[in-house]
Amino acid sequence: MEKNKKVQSKLKIRKGDLVQVIAGDSKGKQGKVLEVLLKENRVVVEGANMVSRHTKPNAANPNGGIIKKEAPIHVSNLMVVDPKTGKPTRVGRQKNAEGKLVRIAKKSGEEIKQ
C-alpha cells in the first residue's frame, strides 16, 4: 500500500456557479466559475483576480503586448451566492423529493442549480 497517496477532496463549488470573493485583492467581487482545478483546490472566477500577462508577438496576437486574464483563487476565499437572497452562503447537501442528493444554500434552504 502506498503511503504518500493523497485523498482527493470534493469541492462545494462547481463550474457555472455564481460565487463571491470573501478575501484577498478581489474581495466583494461576484462572478461565474469558469474552471475548477481540483488538484490545487483552486477556482478560476470570471472578472476576479485579474493578472497582467506579457506576451510576445505570435500568430494569434501579432502585436504582442499585455493581456489581462483571470488567475486561479483558492477555494477557501470563495462563497457560493444564495439564489434567493443574493448574499454569500455556505453549501449543504440534502435529498430532494425524488431521493436525489442536491446542493442547498444554508441561509435560505433553496436548491443551488447551475
HELIX and SHEET records of a PDB file:
HELIX    1   1 VAL A   75  ASN A   77  5                                   3    
SHEET    1   A 6 ILE A  73  HIS A  74  0                                        
SHEET    2   A 6 ARG A  42  VAL A  45 -1                                        
SHEET    3   A 6 GLN A  30  LEU A  37 -1                                        
SHEET    4   A 6 LEU A  18  VAL A  21 -1                                        
SHEET    5   A 6 LEU A  78  VAL A  81 -1                                        
SHEET    6   A 6 PRO A  88  THR A  89 -1                                        
SHEET    1   B 2 MET A  50  THR A  55  0                                        
SHEET    2   B 2 GLY A  65  GLU A  70 -1                                        
SHEET    1   C 2 VAL A  91  LYS A  95  0                                        
SHEET    2   C 2 LEU A 101  ALA A 105 -1                                        
END                                                                             
